[in-house]
């Protein structure tokens, strides 16, 4: 996985714009959670790039993601964005690199 740090609210607009041509992935990660650490390790095996949000440091961005994409906040959580809309989200141990890869290949 090639991680892109998500640290600025304005990056959400860039994600929406980029999602017009290519699926975008956001991973909301809690640095204090063992489940989140496990899912981070799982996603490391994916051959793609994703935005990485440290939700403890950037809770305001996490809240905006929930609002913007209409997805109830969970942690850890992965979202797939297409044309400015969340088309897939998953949380906790249900996050799988293979499922993300399948979304990307079928796009």
Buried (B, 14 or more C-beta within 10 A) or exposed (E): BEBBEBBEEEBBEBBBEBBEEEBBBBBBBBEEBEBBBBBBEBBEEBEBEBBBBBBBEBEEBBEEBBEBBEBEBEBBBBBBBBEBEBBBBBBBEEBBBEBBBEBBEEE
